[in-house]
Amino acid sequence: MITMEHICKSYKIAKRNAGLKEACKSFFHRDYEEIHALKDVSFTIQDGEMVGYIGPNGAGKSSTIKILSGILTPDAGTCLINGKIPWKNRIQHVREIGVVFGQRSQLWWDVPVIDSFELLKDIYSIPDHTYRSNLDELTERLNLGDLLRSPVRQLSLGQRMRCEVAASLLHSPKILFLDEPTIGLDAVSKLAVRDFIRNQNEIHGTTVILTTHDMQDIEALTKRIILIGKGQILLDGSFSDITKGNPHIDETLAELYRSYDI
């Protein structure tokens, strides 16, 4: 189970005006602006749930995922995932989670995909029989047979994302964090990734947290939606709570953003 209570996170960002003079001044004195990425964020997600975590750019979605995965330490608040604090019990925690960042890669660019998988096997200390079983299942269900011996840099975006999803599941995680997993994918690749994620949840009971701007991903995969804006949870409910029967999903969501002034 995932529990976040009163999580807060702020960043300091250096600001300066354009020009050589301003650049020189910044060597001796810098002005900083404090950005409140998360403000008193609280929610609970049960085992086996598939939750859509949505909001506009800069709302705090990625910061939340990074705290849940142990990459960031919050300024205040508590977070427990299966009894562990992500940023304090990180080694034990990462063995139970898989993470896919749509704009980041965990595969090595110049080597064949299978070499990256073998390295991840050693990093996570995956037993040989578990690794072989998971690799065979993922290769079949994601249609990776022709891709494993190709360097990552020679794959299309859709092919690479299928390999990224497989890489995040080699160690049989209980929880899967997906941050924009279908960004830039064509229709066929999107459908393949959605079907696989849905089956992963149904067959293995994997808990899934999905952040995306593509409401078709949300509609296809999740029943519960958490809306965040300006670092605060604004809505926690079902897909119908957002669409309210309107078939034009994107327009409805844009209107919802305007109503919350986010």
N, C-alpha and C positions, 0 to 999 in steps of 0.2 A: 504494500500500500504506500502511496505517496501522500505526504502531508506537508504543506507549506503554511506557516503561520507568521503573519506580520513581517514579511520579508521586505527589506528596503535596500536599495543599491544606488549610489551616486557616483558620478565621474567628474573629474576636473578637466576641462578642455582649454588649452592655451589659445588666446585670441590676439590678433594684431592686424593693423591696417596694411595695405599694399605699399610697396616702395622700398628702396634700399635703406633709407634712413630708418624706417620702422623696423626693418630686419636687423639692423645694427643695434637699435635700442633693445630689441628682444633678447640679445645676448646678456644684458645686464638687468633687465626688468621685464617680467612677463605678466600680462593680465590674464586671469583665469575666469572661466564661467563654469559654475557648478550645474550639472545636468542630473536631475533626479529620474533615473531610468525606471526604478520600481519604488512604489510608495505604498507600504502596508498591504502587500499582496498575500492573500490567504486562499487556499483551496485544498480539497482532498480528492484523490483519484483512487478508486478501488482496483484490485487486481483484475486483469482481463478487460478493463474498459478501453475503449477507443475514443479519445477526446480531441476535438478540434480546438486549437488555441489560436485565435485570430485577432487581428487589429491592424491599423494602418502602419506605414513605415515609421520607425522610431517609437512605437508604442511600448516596447519592453519585452517583446516575444523572445528574441534571441538571448537577451540577458537572463530571462527566466530559464531557458533551456541550458545555458552555460552554468547557472547555479545548480540546477538539478543534476547535471552531469559531473559536477565537481570542479569545473574549470575556473569558476569565479567564487569568491567568498563574499557573502552579503555584508552590508554594514550593520544590519540588525535583523532580528527575527530568527526563527528556527525552521529547519527542514529535515524531515526523516523519510528515507526511502528504504523500505524493508528493514527498518530498525537501525539504519546507518545514516550518519551525517555525511553527505557527499564530499565536502571539501576536507573533512577530518579523517574519514575512513576511505580514502580515494582508491587505494589499491584493491581492497575488497569490493568496493562499490562498482568499479568499472568492469569487474568480472561479470556483473549481473545486468549491465546495460549495453545497448547498441545505439550509436549515434550516426545520423546521416545529415550532413550539412550540404545543401544543394549547391552552394558556391565555394565549397572547400572539398579537398580530396584526401582520403586516407590511403590512396594507392600511389605507388612510386611511378613517376611519369615515364621513365625510360626503360623499364623492365617489363617482362610479360606479367599479365595479371596473376598467373599462378604463383609467381615468385613473391608477389605482395601477400597473397593468401598464406604461403608457407611462412613468411616472416611474422604475420599476425598470429599464426598457430604457435610460434615460439614465444611471442610477446605475452599471449594469454595462457601459455602452458596448457594448450588443449591436448588431451590424450589422443593418440593416433587413431583409435577406433572411432572416437567421437568426431574428430576432424574429417575423417574419410566419409563417415555416414552423412554429416552435415554438408560436405562439399558435393557429394553425389546428389543429395536432395535439392540443394540450391541450384546446381548446374542444370538439373532437369527442369525444375519449376520456373527458373528464370531464363532458360534457353541460352546457357553460357558456353556450350560445348565448343563452338567455333571461336570463342573470344579468349579463352584462358591462356593461349600461347602467344597472343598478340600484345605488343607494348601498349600501355595505356594511352600514350600520345597519339596512337593510330586509330583509336576508337572514336566513334561518333559520341555526341553528348548522351543520347539515349542508351547506347551500349555501355558507356562508362557508368551511368547512374544505376543500371542493373547490377553491374559489378560492385558498385559502392554499397548497395543494399545487401548484396550477398556477403561482402566483407564485414558488415556490421552484425551479421547473424551467425558467423562461423563458430562463435563460442557459446551459442545457445543462450542468449540473454533473456531475462525475464521481462525487461522493459526496453522499448524501442522509441527513441526520440528522433523525429523526422522534421528537419527544418528546411522547408521548401524543396522536398525531394523530387518534384516533377517540374521544376523551373526550366523553361526552355525546351521541354520535350515535345515531340510530335504526338498526335492523337493515339497512334498505335502503341508507342512506348508508355504513354500515360496510362492507358488501359491495362497494359501488362503489369506495371508497377502497382496500380490499385488492386488488381485481382490478387497479386501475390501478397500484399500487405493484409488484405481481408482474409485470405486463406491462412496466413501465418497466425492471425488472431484466433481463427476458428479451430485450427488443428492443434496449436501449441499453447493457446491461452495467453499469448504475448500481450502485455499492456502497451498501448500505442498512444503517444502524444504527437499530434500533427500540427505544425504551424505552416500556413500557406496563405497566399492571396487568391488562390484558385478555389472558388466556392464549389466547383464541381467535384474536386477532391474531397472537400468537407462533406458534401451531400452523399457521395458514394461510400465513404468510409466510416463516418462518425455519427453517433446519435446524440452525443452531448457536446455543447459548444461553450467555451469560455471566451468572452470578449474582453480584451484589455485595451486601454487607451490612456495616454499620458501617464503610464506607469501604474494605473489603478484598474482593478477588476470592475467592469461596468455591468456585465451580464453573465450569468451562469445558468444555462438552460438547454433546451432542445433546439434542433434545426428549425422546427416550426415556430419557435419563439422569435426567431430572427426574420424568417421569410413571411410569416403571417399570411400564408396562402398565396403570396404574389409569385408568379412563375418567373419573373425577371429578377433573378437572384442578385446579380451585381448591382442593379439599380436600387434594390431594396437595401443592400448592405451599405451602399454609398449614402442613402438617406438616413440609415441608422447612425453612421459616422457623423453626419451633420447634426442629427438630433442630440448627440452627446458632445458636440463641438470638439471632435478629435480629427 
